[in-house]
Amino acid sequence: MTEGARSDDVRRSATGHSSGLGKLVVAGRIMFLASWVLPAAQITVPVPAASTTLHGDSDWIFGWQAARITWRLLTSILSNDASGDPYWHGVVLSATVLTNVVMLLSFIRFSAGRTNVCIGIALLACALLNTSWLYLLKDEARTNLPGYYCWLASFALAGIGMLMRRRSAA
């Protein structure tokens, strides 16, 4: 085996791209990127933060629009002095926009050929936080569409892939 081929094998082994577990992480990354352009939600009541974002008569919100709306919600909530259940729900829901930062950090770590149990756990915690859209908004104001489920699953797949790769390396 030549030195170049051995180097390629070591690099593939380190990044996990040749293993099934590395494929879970890659699938999570692809789903995450796809979720930004897929329809994520259908709004059935007026949403003040969404009014300047939606175009025309469409009530569908694509992933990138959902992130923008949620960021606006987060900054709006943090600038107010409110409390109570609706406030708490708003903080939790709007904090989900920050989970995207964790996913982007995991992209960097994985691309550098490093996995970390902490990143895997953080991605699974983000997936749990992202489910808050399912249980905190039980009314008919929002219908989750494929982009939301793709986004949610991306965190679970990438987190499981990182934890399993780390475990199999040990």
C-alpha positions in Angstrom: 0.0 0.0 0.0 1.4 3.4 -0.9 1.9 6.2 1.6 -0.8 8.3 -0.2 -3.4 5.5 0.0 -2.6 4.8 3.6 -3.0 8.6 4.3 -6.4 8.6 2.6 -7.5 5.5 4.6 -6.5 7.2 7.9 -8.3 10.4 6.9 -11.4 8.5 5.9 -11.3 6.6 9.2 -10.7 9.7 11.2 -13.7 11.6 9.7 -15.9 8.5 9.6 -16.9 9.1 6.0 -16.3 5.5 5.1 -18.3 4.1 7.9 -22.0 3.7 8.3 -21.9 5.8 11.4 -20.3 8.7 9.6 -23.0 8.4 7.0 -25.5 9.2 9.8 -23.7 12.4 10.5 -23.6 13.2 6.8 -27.3 12.4 6.4 -28.0 14.7 9.3 -26.0 17.5 7.7 -27.8 17.1 4.3 -31.2 17.1 6.1 -30.3 20.2 8.0 -29.3 22.0 4.8 -32.4 20.8 3.0 -34.6 22.0 5.8 -33.7 25.6 5.1 -35.4 25.5 1.7 -38.3 23.2 2.4 -41.6 24.5 3.8 -41.4 24.3 7.6 -44.8 25.5 8.7 -48.1 26.7 7.6 -49.5 29.6 9.6 -53.3 29.7 10.0 -53.5 32.9 12.2 -51.6 36.2 11.8 -48.2 36.2 13.4 -46.8 39.7 14.0 -43.1 38.6 13.6 -44.0 36.9 10.3 -46.0 39.7 8.7 -43.0 41.5 7.1 -41.4 38.2 6.1 -44.1 36.4 4.2 -44.6 37.3 0.6 -48.0 37.6 -1.1 -50.9 35.4 0.1 -48.7 32.4 1.0 -49.1 31.1 4.5 -46.2 28.7 4.2 -43.0 29.5 5.9 -39.8 28.0 4.6 -37.0 27.0 6.9 -34.9 30.1 6.3 -38.0 32.3 7.0 -38.8 30.3 10.2 -35.2 31.0 11.4 -35.6 34.7 10.7 -39.0 34.9 12.4 -37.7 33.0 15.4 -34.7 35.2 15.7 -36.9 38.3 15.7 -39.1 36.6 18.3 -36.1 35.9 20.5 -34.7 39.5 20.3 -38.2 40.9 20.9 -38.8 38.7 24.0 -35.4 39.3 25.5 -35.9 43.1 25.2 -39.2 42.9 27.2 -39.7 42.6 31.0 -42.4 40.0 31.0 -42.9 36.7 32.9 -45.4 33.9 33.1 -46.3 30.9 31.0 -46.7 32.7 27.6 -43.4 34.4 28.2 -41.6 31.2 29.2 -43.1 29.4 26.1 -41.9 32.2 23.9 -38.4 32.0 25.3 -38.2 28.3 24.8 -39.6 28.4 21.3 -37.4 31.3 20.2 -34.3 29.7 21.7 -34.6 27.0 19.1 -33.0 29.3 16.6 -29.8 29.1 18.6 -29.7 25.3 18.0 -28.6 26.1 14.4 -25.3 27.4 15.8 -24.7 24.1 17.6 -25.3 22.3 14.3 -22.9 24.6 12.4 -20.2 24.0 15.1 -20.7 20.3 14.6 -20.1 20.7 10.9 -16.8 22.3 11.6 -15.8 19.6 14.2 -16.8 16.7 11.9 -15.2 18.2 8.8 -12.0 18.6 10.8 -12.1 14.8 11.4 -13.0 15.2 15.1 -16.0 14.0 16.9 -16.8 14.8 20.4 -19.2 13.2 22.9 -20.1 16.7 24.1 -21.1 17.8 20.5 -23.2 14.6 20.1 -25.0 15.1 23.4 -25.5 18.8 22.5 -27.1 17.9 19.2 -29.4 15.4 20.9 -30.3 18.1 23.5 -31.0 20.5 20.6 -33.3 17.9 19.0 -35.1 17.7 22.3 -35.4 21.5 22.6 -36.6 21.6 18.9 -39.5 19.3 19.8 -40.9 22.2 21.8 -42.7 23.3 18.7 -44.7 20.1 18.9 -45.8 20.3 22.6 -45.9 24.1 23.4 -48.0 25.0 20.4 -50.9 22.6 20.6 -53.4 24.9 19.0 -54.3 25.2 15.4 -52.2 28.3 14.8 -49.4 26.4 13.1 -49.1 23.2 11.1 -45.6 21.7 10.9 -44.5 20.8 7.4 -41.7 18.5 6.1 -39.0 21.2 6.5 -39.6 21.2 10.3 -39.4 17.4 10.6 -36.3 17.3 8.4 -34.7 20.0 10.6 -35.7 18.1 13.8 -34.4 14.8 12.5 -31.2 16.3 11.3 -30.2 17.0 14.9 -31.1 13.5 16.1 -29.2 11.8 13.2 -26.1 13.9 13.5 -26.1 13.5 17.3 -26.6 9.8 17.3 -24.0 9.4 14.5 -21.4 11.4 16.5 -22.0 9.5 19.7 -21.9 6.1 18.0 -18.8 6.9 16.0 -17.0 8.0 19.2 -18.2 4.8 20.9 -17.0 2.5 18.1 -13.6 4.3 18.0 -13.1 3.5 21.7 
